[in-house]
Amino acid sequence: MVLLNPKNYKDRNYPDERSKEIMTKTIDWFEKKGLAAIKKDYHEHTFNSDFAEFVKEERIFETLFLPAGYGDDPNQHYSTYKMFEYSEILGFYSSAYWYMFHVSTLGLDPVFLGDNEDAKKTAAATLKENPLCAFGLSEKEHGADIYSSEMMLYPQADGTYLAKGNKYYIGNGNEAATVTVFGKIADTDEYVFFVVDSQHEKYECVKNVIECDQMYVAEFNLHDYPITDAEITSRGKKAWDDMLNTINICKFNIGSAAIGLSTHSFYEGLNHAAHRGIFGQKVTDFAHIKQLFFDSYNRIVAMKLFGLRATDYMRAANSEDKRYLLFNPLMKMKVAIQGEIVHELIWDVTAAKGFEKDQHFEHAAVQIKGMPKLEGTKHVNMALMAKLIPNYMFNPKEYEEVLRRNGAENDDFLFNQGPTKGYGKIQFHDYMPVLESANVPNSKVFIQQVELFKQLLMESGADLMNQMANFDFLYSLGEIFCMVPYAQLVVESAKMEGIDDDVLDSIFDVFVRDMSKYALDLAMKPSSTEKQQEICKNMCMKPVVDLEKYDRVINDHIYSLVDSYVMNP
């Protein structure tokens, strides 16, 4: 089964024993703690110090975060596959634990992307004493406008610097021993990354800027914090590139966390409905309940399939193959938003039960809302991906086939991505043969919709560039576009995972309906032309109806999961 189930997770095939060890020990830690204790900490806003101590004792972040050549393990390697698996596990139990992990890797990666070898060795050693890290990027007054950073390093006569400024919305900023800070050198205005310690006397943790969950999202000030060259990891254009490349690496975690959150909520909702009767009938026998579970299950399976395949492209990336720069923001944005949709579907099943404080769902429904808002809004990520529409849709390139990348090799390129330029020139392998290879009834309907989308792009001409200057229009157009690479990777992954044709066709049933919805939305935009409206209306298609297949998926793939996972109390 492709969905995560902690009750049989030890049966998974890992390429190295250390990876298997940290995954299974983490699952055991959560299951031993139990749902009641997790929810108690959540409601009391308890910082996850116990989890941080567990991570320290088991040296988990060292295993996950450090590239080859660092740390004590001679087999140490950085693997996006390991990161995907671990991120999904943490999301499965609560995004509060995931957030501690996520912002730690954000905080550490600028060091290992940088030029300072001594700083890398120091950071690796520091993980043994305190595994928490933080990423000091955003500022209260500027938010996502990172060009306007006011954090400054002021040069001193002896060649050192004093750091002055404020950072805002910084996870782990209360406890992290390695806090990478993005700013500028005052006399040259060049960008710089440097490292500080949250426990230093010149570091002021002002407050936690949020009042929910267990996460500590700090505002901090640096008051003449002394910095030497030993704490500077990169300068100038390199610092700028390191900042963006750090986000490239780490925002991938958002999608895998959303998969974990959604999977646990699905099990919980399914178990609840299966053991409940109303109006003299089992809840799971109602037609609308079947449809809600059909949609939520197929969306989660698609999320997982896409994530696994996107992981392969992250790991296969090199200077000549940067396809990951489309699949990565899709993982961050598309998969996370799918998680929101899944929770709305399940909530329509559980209704008032979803508010009960002793349920996983009660916090997951809140936490999932935050996922698409992290590491760039959905509109920012969509604007980025829209630059790739011409090459993706009309200018394919041949590549060697990327096989499943779940081995123990080090992901070298991610820490040597180079300058962040030439994004719009990236080419992709031809999506159409992949979609055609699905060869199920609803994939054929989906292909018809894709062909109409290509027609819309070709016939819109110069009008389209003017229309896309409007973010509202661009986002709607982008929703249609994103369905194509999303479906492409789902098909590739489905073949690798041996997904049943009934399930694959059911996933495309969902895709056809989504494409119809997005096309209708685009047709209704104020600036859409009559020709665009006509094509969009033609894209509104109905999935192929096969009630026998529908029942097989419901009974053999969905309802067969009843009670397959119940968290320890």
C-alpha positions, -999 to +999 in steps of 0.1 A: +000+000+000+014+034-010-002+053+020+018+055+052+007+032+079+028+033+111+015-001+121+033-018+093+061+007+086+089-016+097+082-038+067+094-010+043+126-017+023+153+008+032+187+010+014+206+014+047+199+003+083+205+037+098+177+053+078+154+025+088+164+029+124+156+066+127+122+062+109+111+033+131+124+048+163+106+080+156+073+061+149+078+041+181+085+074+201+052+089+189+031+058+194+045+054+229+037+090+237+002+084+224-025+106+210-037+119+244-003+133+254+002+148+220-031+166+222-025+177+258+008+194+247-010+209+217-038+225+239-013+237+265+010+252+239+039+231+252+071+236+232+083+202+220+114+200+242+108+162+247+110+157+209+141+179+207+157+158+234+148+126+215+163+139+183+195+148+202+198+115+219+193+096+186+213+121+165+185+121+140+191+156+125+227+147+120+217+117+099+191+136+079+207+170+074+244+166+069+259+160+034+285+134+028+319+142+044+304+156+076+294+139+108+308+108+124+291+082+103+314+072+074+282+064+054+267+098+061+247+112+031+220+137+024+190+121+008+158+139-003+142+105-001+150+102+036+138+138+041+106+130+023+099+099+045+108+116+078+088+148+070+058+127+061+061+108+094+063+140+115+033+155+096+013+123+103+015+130+140+015+168+141+029+197+122+043+211+154+070+184+154+074+188+117+079+225+120+108+220+145+124+197+119+116+220+089+130+252+102+160+234+115+170+222+080+162+257+067+186+271+093+214+246+086+214+245+048+228+280+042+259+269+061+265+239+039+256+258+007+282+285+018+319+288+013+331+286+049+345+251+056+352+259+093+316+270+098+304+237+083+325+217+108+313+239+137+276+235+127+280+198+124+296+196+158+269+219+173+241+195+162+254+170+188+248+195+216+217+212+203+200+199+171+177+229+167+185+255+140+167+286+127+165+306+095+167+343+101+153+357+068+121+376+071+116+409+088+085+424+103+083+455+081+092+438+048+078+403+050+085+385+017+103+415+003+138+402+010+154+428-012+147+453+016+165+436+044+175+460+072+196+435+092+232+449+089+267+440+097+287+471+106+325+468+099+348+475+128+384+488+128+398+454+138+382+436+108+353+422+128+316+432+125+287+441+148+253+428+138+223+450+144+187+445+133+154+426+138+141+394+124+105+383+125+086+350+122+117+328+128+109+292+139+130+278+167+143+313+173+140+307+211+163+277+214+184+273+182+221+271+186+227+276+148+207+306+136+217+316+100+209+353+094+205+370+061+214+406+059+237+432+043+271+446+050+265+482+059+293+500+040+289+480+007+253+470+008+262+435-004+242+405+009+256+383+036+248+352+055+262+347+090+256+325+120+245+335+155+235+316+187+201+323+203+216+320+238+242+347+232+239+378+254+236+401+224+207+380+210+173+391+223+144+368+218+116+393+219+085+370+218+066+343+201+046+361+175+019+334+172-005+321+199-014+286+188-001+251+188+034+243+203+056+261+178+078+290+188+079+315+159+103+342+172+109+378+168+145+385+177+169+414+178+206+415+175+222+442+196+258+448+185+262+410+182+300+404+175+307+386+141+340+375+127+348+359+093+345+326+111+307+332+114+302+345+078+291+317+054+287+336+022+287+371+007+273+391-022+256+373-051+266+339-035+246+348-003+216+357-024+218+324-043+223+305-011+192+320+003+170+310-027+186+276-030+180+269+007+143+275+000+145+254-031+157+225-010+135+229+020+101+239+007+098+204-006+091+193+030+058+212+030+042+188+006+053+157+024+041+171+057+007+177+041+006+141+029+012+129+064-014+151+080-040+141+054-033+104+057-038+103+095-070+124+092-083+100+065-078+069+087-095+087+116-124+098+096-128+064+079-128+046+113-153+070+128-177+066+099-174+029+097-185+024+133-213+049+133-250+044+123-275+071+117-312+069+105-310+031+107-281+030+082-243+027+084-227+060+077-204+044+052-234+032+031-246+067+023-239+076-013-225+110-005-202+095+021-189+071-004-182+100-028-164+120-001-141+091+008-136+083-029-124+118-036-103+121-004-086+088-009-077+093-045-064+128-038-041+115-010-029+087-032-021+112-060-004+134-035+018+106-024+026+093-059+035+128-070+057+133-040+076+101-045+083+109-081+092+145-075+117+132-050+134+113-078+138+144-099+152+164-069+178+136-065+186+133-102+191+171-107+223+184-122+234+215-140+218+202-172+186+189-157+167+214-135+133+200-139+131+199-102+125+236-102+090+230-115+082+198-095+095+214-063+071+243-061+043+220-072+052+198-042+051+229-020+019+245-034-002+219-052+002+191-028-003+213+002-035+227-012-047+192-020-042+185+017-066+214+025-092+200+001-089+165+016-095+179+051-126+197+039-139+165+024-133+145+056-148+172+077-180+168+057-180+132+068-172+137+105-191+170+109-191+180+146-168+151+155-140+171+138-141+197+166-135+173+194-103+180+212-091+144+216-090+138+179-060+141+155-083+159+131-090+188+154-054+201+152-047+188+117-076+208+102-060+239+116-024+230+108-030+221+071-042+256+065-007+269+072+011+247+047+004+266+015+013+299+032+049+289+041+080+296+020+062+319-005+025+323-010+006+302-036+005+332-059+043+338-057+049+301-064+024+301-093+040+332-108+073+314-107+059+282-124+040+302-150+074+312-166+078+275-175+045+271-194+060+277-229+088+253-227+068+227-208+039+227-231+056+232-265+093+227-263+102+192-249+137+179-246+150+143-244+165+131-211+176+098-199+149+081-179+151+089-142+146+057-122+134+055-086+160+072-064+157+057-029+192+046-025+219+057-001+237+081-025+244+117-015+224+144-032+255+164-042+238+189-066+214+203-041+243+218-022+259+231-054+229+244-074+248+274-086+235+308-096+197+313-095+192+324-131+179+311-164+147+297-149+126+303-179+150+283-202+145+250-183+131+223-206+112+191-197+106+157-212+075+152-233+044+148-210+021+134-237+036+099-241+035+096-203-002+106-201-010+083-230+007+054-213-019+056-184-044+041-209-074+042-186-108+058-197-105+090-177-069+096-187-082+098-222-107+124-213-080+143-194-058+143-225-086+159-245-087+187-219-050+192-221-052+195-259-078+222-255-056+240-231-028+239-256-052+254-281-061+281-257-025+290-252-018+291-290-049+311-300-046+336-272-015+352-287-002+385-274-034+389-253-022+363-229+009+381-219-011+412-210-037+391-192-010+373-171+002+406-157-030+403-136-021+379-108-058+368-105-059+357-141-024+342-140-033+321-110-064+306-127-045+299-159-017+284-137-042+260-120-049+244-153-013+243-163-002+227-130-026+198-136-005+186-165+029+180-148+011+169-117-007+142-136+024+133-155+044+125-124+015+107-109+014+084-139+051+078-138+050+070-101+019+048-104+037+025-128+067+022-104+044+015-074+022-010-092-010+010-087-041-008-098-058+006-130-090+011-111-073+034-087-054+052-115-086+057-134-103+070-103-075+095-098-081+108-133-118+110-125-108+136-099-084+153-123-110+156-150-134+173-126-106+196-113-097+206-149-133+214-156-136+235-125-104+254-132-114+260-169-148+274-158-131+297-133-108+310-161-137+315-184-154+337-158-124+361-154-132+397-164-104+398-189-111+364-206-118+368-243-148+352-261-125+327-278-109+318-244-144+314-229-154+291-257-124+268-253-127+268-215-164+257-218-153+229-241-128+218-215-156+213-190-160+175-194-176+148-174-155+118-162-163+084-177-189+067-154-182+031-144-202+022-114-187-013-111-152+002-110-164+028-085-177+001-061-145-019-064-124+011-054-147+019-025-148-017-012-114-031-021-092-001-017-109+023+007-133+005+031-108-023+034-086+002+053-111+005+082-093+000+115-060-007+097-045+022+117-056+036+150-031+056+170-022+044+205-042+063+230 
